[in-house]
Each structure stands twice: as structure tokens, then as C-alpha cells.
Amino acid sequence: QVQLVESGGGLVQPGGSLRLSCRASGSIFSFNVMGWYRQVPGKQRELVATITNGGSRNYADSVKGRFTISRDSAKNTMCLQMNTLKPEDTAVYYCNAVKIDRGVYWGQGTQVTVSS
């Protein structure tokens, strides 16, 4: 059973930074793709950033240049460094992982609130 556990959310002022972490129950290299999504009430969950097994990164236009996705294989952890945060970044952030031959997995979500 794959488990993804997020941490690092919280309240931050506009212009501030947060670092989200997602720890997997197994090797992160067992996943074909890992990523972060976010959702606000009344809207669809949207992609924030992804990273493939080979290390290719993809970002939503709204976060390019501000957010960085990375992996720490020794800790089986994927991270999202979020800088220059804006109020519109406020959402619940979800960790996502895909095994093409097994399925799609989600974490429980962590709240990020950007407000003065």
C-alpha cells in the first residue's frame, strides 16, 4: 500500500516562502511521475508542478520562476520550494504519484494560506 504524507503547509505573508515535503512509503524512483496539485473550494484541482523519474520538471505558468520541485532519494521525499508567495497561491496542496502499471496515489493534503 503506497502512502504519501505531506508536511510544511501553514500561514505566510505575501512575498514569503514555504517548503512543502511529501514523504513516500517506498522508493520515490518506483514512481514514473510525482507532482504537486492544489485546490481551492469550488474549483477543480490544478497541476502545480511535476517531476518525472528521469528528472524532467514541468510547472504551471502561474508558478514558473517562483516554485521549484525537487527530490531527495535518500529520504524518499519530494519537495516544493515556494518563494514570492501570492494570495492567489492559497489552496490545499496535494502530493501526487503515478505508477503507470499500478495507479495514481494522493496524499491527504496540506493547507497553504498566503495572507497579511
Secondary structure as GFF3:
##gff-version 3
##sequence-region A 1 116
A	DSSP	beta_strand	4	7	.	.	.	ID=ss1
A	DSSP	beta_strand	10	12	.	.	.	ID=ss2
A	DSSP	beta_strand	18	24	.	.	.	ID=ss3
A	DSSP	three_ten_helix	28	30	.	.	.	ID=ss4
A	DSSP	beta_strand	33	39	.	.	.	ID=ss5
A	DSSP	beta_strand	46	52	.	.	.	ID=ss6
A	DSSP	beta_strand	57	59	.	.	.	ID=ss7
A	DSSP	beta_strand	67	72	.	.	.	ID=ss8
A	DSSP	three_ten_helix	73	75	.	.	.	ID=ss9
A	DSSP	beta_strand	77	82	.	.	.	ID=ss10
A	DSSP	three_ten_helix	87	89	.	.	.	ID=ss11
A	DSSP	beta_strand	91	99	.	.	.	ID=ss12
A	DSSP	beta_strand	103	106	.	.	.	ID=ss13
A	DSSP	beta_strand	110	114	.	.	.	ID=ss14
###
